[in-house]
Amino acid sequence: MLCLPSSLNELLLLFATCFSRPTYRTFCALVVGQISQTRVRCVTGMLIGARLSGVWHHTRAHRFFSHARWCADELGLKVAEVIVSRLLSPDQPLVVPIDDTLAKRRGRKVFGCFWHHDATANSRKGSLAWGNNWVTAGINVKLPFLERTVSAGAFPALAPAAQGDPQAQARPRATLETQAGKGAAVPARRAVQRPDDPYGRRRRLRLGRVRRPA
C-alpha cells in the first residue's frame, strides 16, 4: 500500500473526482514516482521512484495512459481551478502565457509524432527534429519565496501531426484548444493571454473543447 504525506494526500484528493477509484490509486503512485524520480523520467521510472517496481506490473502504469477512462482536459481544468483559488488574490488578473515545447521521440509508430522546428538545435546540424509538440497554457503566479513571477502549467495539448505544413496547421489549433479550455475553467476572471509570437499572429477562432476519447 502506498503511503503519502498528509499534505500531498490532501492536495491529490482535490483531483479524485477526475478518476475512478482504481485509476486514482494509480494516479497517486505515478505522481509520487514523478516527484521522487531524479533520473529516468518515464513511466517505468515513476514506478521505480514510487518503489513499486517489482510490486506492480509495469502494464498497470502504462494502461493508465493508454486505456484508463479519464480526461486530460478535465484534469487540466481542475489544476487551473486549484491554482486560481489558492495562489491568486481575488483582484489579480488571470495572465495566461502560451508556448510550445518539443519532446523528441524515436520510431515512426509513436502516436502524434511529426517533424517540428527545434528551437534548441544547433543550426549547423539542422533545426528539425522528430517528436511530439506540446502546446501548454499556464497561469502566472507570484510565490512568496521567489522574486520573479513563475508560470504554473495547467493545460497541455498535443499538437496533432498535420499533413503539409505542421507549423501553420497543427500548432494554432492546439493553441486555440488550450485557450478555450482555460477560459471555461475560471469564467469570472479577467483573462490576459500572453501567447508566443507564432500564436499571437494567428486569427483566433471559436473552438469547442476537444475531449480525449474514452
C-alpha positions as a Markdown table, in Angstrom:
| # | Residue | x | y | z |
|---|---|---|---|---|
| 1 | Met | 0.0 | 0.0 | 0.0 |
| 2 | Leu | 1.3 | 3.5 | -1.0 |
| 3 | Cys | 1.8 | 5.8 | 2.0 |
| 4 | Leu | 1.5 | 9.5 | 1.2 |
| 5 | Pro | 2.4 | 12.5 | 3.4 |
| 6 | Ser | -0.7 | 14.2 | 4.7 |
| 7 | Ser | 0.0 | 17.4 | 2.8 |
| 8 | Leu | 0.4 | 15.6 | -0.5 |
| 9 | Asn | -2.6 | 13.4 | 0.1 |
| 10 | Glu | -4.8 | 16.4 | 0.8 |
| 11 | Leu | -3.7 | 18.0 | -2.4 |
| 12 | Leu | -4.2 | 14.9 | -4.6 |
| 13 | Leu | -7.7 | 14.4 | -3.1 |
| 14 | Leu | -8.8 | 17.5 | -4.9 |
| 15 | Phe | -8.4 | 15.6 | -8.2 |
| 16 | Ala | -10.0 | 12.4 | -7.1 |
| 17 | Thr | -13.3 | 13.2 | -8.9 |
| 18 | Cys | -11.4 | 13.1 | -12.2 |
| 19 | Phe | -10.7 | 9.3 | -11.9 |
| 20 | Ser | -12.4 | 6.1 | -10.9 |
| 21 | Arg | -11.2 | 4.6 | -7.6 |
| 22 | Pro | -8.6 | 2.2 | -9.0 |
| 23 | Thr | -7.4 | 4.7 | -11.5 |
| 24 | Tyr | -7.0 | 7.3 | -8.7 |
| 25 | Arg | -4.7 | 4.9 | -6.8 |
| 26 | Thr | -2.5 | 4.5 | -9.9 |
| 27 | Phe | -2.5 | 8.3 | -10.4 |
| 28 | Cys | -1.3 | 8.9 | -6.9 |
| 29 | Ala | 1.5 | 6.4 | -7.3 |
| 30 | Leu | 2.7 | 7.9 | -10.6 |
| 31 | Val | 2.7 | 11.4 | -9.0 |
| 32 | Val | 4.8 | 10.2 | -6.1 |
| 33 | Gly | 7.1 | 8.5 | -8.5 |
| 34 | Gln | 7.5 | 11.6 | -10.7 |
| 35 | Ile | 8.4 | 13.7 | -7.7 |
| 36 | Ser | 10.8 | 11.1 | -6.3 |
| 37 | Gln | 12.5 | 10.1 | -9.5 |
| 38 | Thr | 15.5 | 12.2 | -10.3 |
| 39 | Arg | 16.9 | 10.4 | -13.2 |
| 40 | Val | 14.7 | 8.3 | -15.5 |
| 41 | Arg | 11.7 | 10.5 | -16.4 |
| 42 | Cys | 9.5 | 7.8 | -17.9 |
| 43 | Val | 6.6 | 5.6 | -16.9 |
| 44 | Thr | 8.7 | 2.8 | -15.6 |
| 45 | Gly | 10.9 | 5.4 | -13.9 |
| 46 | Met | 7.9 | 6.6 | -12.0 |
| 47 | Leu | 7.3 | 3.1 | -10.7 |
| 48 | Ile | 10.9 | 3.0 | -9.6 |
| 49 | Gly | 10.6 | 6.4 | -7.9 |
| 50 | Ala | 7.5 | 5.2 | -6.0 |
| 51 | Arg | 9.3 | 2.0 | -5.0 |
| 52 | Leu | 6.6 | -0.1 | -6.8 |
| 53 | Ser | 8.9 | -1.7 | -9.4 |
| 54 | Gly | 8.5 | -5.4 | -8.9 |
| 55 | Val | 5.4 | -4.9 | -6.7 |
| 56 | Trp | 3.1 | -3.7 | -9.5 |
| 57 | His | 3.4 | -5.0 | -13.1 |
| 58 | His | 4.6 | -2.2 | -15.4 |
| 59 | Thr | 1.5 | -2.6 | -17.6 |
| 60 | Arg | -0.7 | -1.1 | -14.8 |
| 61 | Ala | 1.2 | 2.2 | -15.2 |
| 62 | His | 1.1 | 2.1 | -19.0 |
| 63 | Arg | -2.6 | 1.3 | -19.1 |
| 64 | Phe | -3.2 | 4.4 | -17.0 |
| 65 | Phe | -2.2 | 6.5 | -20.1 |
| 66 | Ser | -3.5 | 4.2 | -22.9 |
| 67 | His | -6.7 | 2.6 | -21.6 |
| 68 | Ala | -7.9 | 4.2 | -18.4 |
| 69 | Arg | -11.1 | 6.3 | -18.5 |
| 70 | Trp | -10.1 | 9.8 | -17.6 |
| 71 | Cys | -10.0 | 13.1 | -19.5 |
| 72 | Ala | -6.8 | 15.2 | -19.7 |
| 73 | Asp | -9.0 | 18.3 | -20.3 |
| 74 | Glu | -11.0 | 17.8 | -17.1 |
| 75 | Leu | -7.8 | 17.2 | -15.1 |
| 76 | Gly | -6.2 | 20.4 | -16.6 |
| 77 | Leu | -9.3 | 22.5 | -15.7 |
| 78 | Lys | -9.2 | 21.2 | -12.1 |
| 79 | Val | -5.5 | 22.1 | -11.9 |
| 80 | Ala | -6.4 | 25.6 | -13.1 |
| 81 | Glu | -9.1 | 25.9 | -10.5 |
| 82 | Val | -6.7 | 24.9 | -7.7 |
| 83 | Ile | -4.1 | 27.4 | -8.9 |
| 84 | Val | -6.5 | 30.3 | -9.2 |
| 85 | Ser | -8.3 | 29.6 | -5.8 |
| 86 | Arg | -5.1 | 29.1 | -3.8 |
| 87 | Leu | -2.3 | 31.1 | -5.5 |
| 88 | Leu | -4.1 | 34.2 | -6.9 |
| 89 | Ser | -5.7 | 37.0 | -5.0 |
| 90 | Pro | -9.4 | 37.8 | -5.9 |
| 91 | Asp | -8.5 | 41.1 | -7.7 |
| 92 | Gln | -5.5 | 39.7 | -9.6 |
| 93 | Pro | -5.9 | 39.2 | -13.3 |
| 94 | Leu | -5.5 | 35.8 | -14.9 |
| 95 | Val | -2.4 | 36.0 | -17.1 |
| 96 | Val | -2.2 | 33.0 | -19.4 |
| 97 | Pro | 1.2 | 32.5 | -21.2 |
| 98 | Ile | 1.1 | 30.1 | -24.1 |
| 99 | Asp | 4.1 | 28.4 | -25.6 |
| 100 | Asp | 5.1 | 25.1 | -27.1 |
| 101 | Thr | 7.8 | 22.5 | -26.3 |
| 102 | Leu | 9.2 | 19.7 | -28.4 |
| 103 | Ala | 9.6 | 16.2 | -26.8 |
| 104 | Lys | 12.0 | 14.4 | -29.1 |
| 105 | Arg | 10.9 | 10.8 | -29.8 |
| 106 | Arg | 12.2 | 7.8 | -31.8 |
| 107 | Gly | 10.3 | 5.5 | -34.0 |
| 108 | Arg | 7.8 | 6.0 | -36.9 |
| 109 | Lys | 4.9 | 4.4 | -35.0 |
| 110 | Val | 4.9 | 6.7 | -32.0 |
| 111 | Phe | 1.5 | 8.5 | -31.8 |
| 112 | Gly | 1.3 | 12.1 | -32.8 |
| 113 | Cys | 4.9 | 12.4 | -34.0 |
| 114 | Phe | 5.9 | 14.7 | -36.8 |
| 115 | Trp | 8.9 | 16.8 | -38.0 |
| 116 | His | 8.9 | 20.1 | -35.9 |
| 117 | His | 11.1 | 23.0 | -35.6 |
| 118 | Asp | 13.6 | 22.5 | -32.7 |
| 119 | Ala | 14.5 | 25.9 | -31.2 |
| 120 | Thr | 17.3 | 24.3 | -29.1 |
| 121 | Ala | 19.0 | 22.7 | -32.1 |
| 122 | Asn | 22.4 | 23.6 | -33.4 |
| 123 | Ser | 21.7 | 25.5 | -36.7 |
| 124 | Arg | 24.7 | 23.8 | -38.4 |
| 125 | Lys | 23.1 | 20.4 | -37.8 |
| 126 | Gly | 19.6 | 21.4 | -38.9 |
| 127 | Ser | 16.6 | 22.8 | -37.0 |
| 128 | Leu | 14.1 | 20.0 | -37.5 |
| 129 | Ala | 13.5 | 17.2 | -35.0 |
| 130 | Trp | 11.1 | 14.2 | -34.9 |
| 131 | Gly | 8.8 | 14.2 | -31.9 |
| 132 | Asn | 5.7 | 15.3 | -30.1 |
| 133 | Asn | 5.0 | 19.0 | -30.0 |
| 134 | Trp | 3.1 | 20.1 | -26.8 |
| 135 | Val | 1.4 | 23.5 | -26.6 |
| 136 | Thr | 0.9 | 24.4 | -23.0 |
| 137 | Ala | -1.1 | 27.2 | -21.4 |
| 138 | Gly | -0.1 | 28.2 | -17.9 |
| 139 | Ile | -1.1 | 30.7 | -15.2 |
| 140 | Asn | 1.4 | 33.3 | -13.9 |
| 141 | Val | 1.6 | 33.3 | -10.2 |
| 142 | Lys | 3.8 | 35.2 | -7.6 |
| 143 | Leu | 5.2 | 33.0 | -4.9 |
| 144 | Pro | 6.3 | 34.4 | -1.6 |
| 145 | Phe | 9.7 | 32.8 | -1.6 |
| 146 | Leu | 10.6 | 33.9 | -5.2 |
| 147 | Glu | 11.2 | 37.4 | -6.5 |
| 148 | Arg | 10.2 | 36.6 | -10.1 |
| 149 | Thr | 6.9 | 35.5 | -11.5 |
| 150 | Val | 6.5 | 31.9 | -12.5 |
| 151 | Ser | 4.1 | 30.1 | -14.8 |
| 152 | Ala | 2.3 | 27.1 | -13.4 |
| 153 | Gly | 1.5 | 24.9 | -16.3 |
| 154 | Ala | -2.1 | 23.5 | -16.2 |
| 155 | Phe | -3.5 | 22.8 | -19.7 |
| 156 | Pro | -1.3 | 21.0 | -22.2 |
| 157 | Ala | -2.5 | 20.0 | -25.6 |
| 158 | Leu | -0.7 | 17.7 | -28.1 |
| 159 | Ala | -0.4 | 19.4 | -31.5 |
| 160 | Pro | -1.7 | 16.7 | -34.0 |
| 161 | Ala | 0.6 | 15.6 | -36.7 |
| 162 | Ala | -0.6 | 17.6 | -39.7 |
| 163 | Gln | 0.0 | 16.9 | -43.3 |
| 164 | Gly | 1.6 | 19.6 | -45.3 |
| 165 | Asp | 2.8 | 22.4 | -43.1 |
| 166 | Pro | 2.7 | 21.3 | -39.4 |
| 167 | Gln | 3.7 | 24.8 | -38.1 |
| 168 | Ala | 0.8 | 26.5 | -39.9 |
| 169 | Gln | -1.9 | 23.9 | -39.1 |
| 170 | Ala | -1.2 | 21.9 | -36.0 |
| 171 | Arg | 0.1 | 24.5 | -33.6 |
| 172 | Pro | -2.6 | 27.1 | -33.9 |
| 173 | Arg | -5.4 | 24.6 | -33.5 |
| 174 | Ala | -3.8 | 23.1 | -30.3 |
| 175 | Thr | -3.3 | 26.6 | -29.0 |
| 176 | Leu | -6.9 | 27.5 | -29.5 |
| 177 | Glu | -8.0 | 24.4 | -27.7 |
| 178 | Thr | -5.9 | 25.4 | -24.7 |
| 179 | Gln | -7.4 | 28.9 | -24.8 |
| 180 | Ala | -11.0 | 27.5 | -24.9 |
| 181 | Gly | -10.3 | 25.1 | -22.0 |
| 182 | Lys | -8.6 | 27.8 | -19.9 |
| 183 | Gly | -11.5 | 30.2 | -20.3 |
| 184 | Ala | -14.0 | 27.6 | -19.2 |
| 185 | Ala | -12.1 | 27.0 | -16.0 |
| 186 | Val | -12.5 | 30.4 | -14.5 |
| 187 | Pro | -15.2 | 32.3 | -16.4 |
| 188 | Ala | -15.5 | 35.1 | -13.7 |
| 189 | Arg | -11.8 | 36.2 | -14.0 |
| 190 | Arg | -10.4 | 38.8 | -16.4 |
| 191 | Ala | -8.0 | 36.8 | -18.5 |
| 192 | Val | -5.0 | 38.3 | -20.3 |
| 193 | Gln | -3.4 | 36.0 | -22.8 |
| 194 | Arg | 0.3 | 36.1 | -23.5 |
| 195 | Pro | 0.9 | 33.8 | -26.5 |
| 196 | Asp | 4.3 | 33.3 | -28.1 |
| 197 | Asp | 4.7 | 35.2 | -31.4 |
| 198 | Pro | 3.7 | 32.5 | -33.8 |
| 199 | Tyr | 0.4 | 32.0 | -31.9 |
| 200 | Gly | -0.3 | 35.7 | -31.3 |
| 201 | Arg | -0.2 | 36.5 | -35.0 |
| 202 | Arg | -2.9 | 33.8 | -35.8 |
| 203 | Arg | -6.5 | 34.6 | -36.1 |
| 204 | Arg | -8.4 | 33.4 | -33.0 |
| 205 | Leu | -11.3 | 31.1 | -33.7 |
| 206 | Arg | -14.1 | 29.7 | -31.5 |
| 207 | Leu | -13.4 | 26.0 | -30.9 |
| 208 | Gly | -15.1 | 23.6 | -28.6 |
| 209 | Arg | -13.1 | 21.7 | -26.1 |
| 210 | Val | -11.7 | 18.5 | -27.5 |
| 211 | Arg | -12.0 | 15.6 | -25.2 |
| 212 | Arg | -9.8 | 12.5 | -25.2 |
| 213 | Pro | -11.9 | 9.6 | -26.4 |
| 214 | Ala | -12.9 | 7.1 | -23.7 |
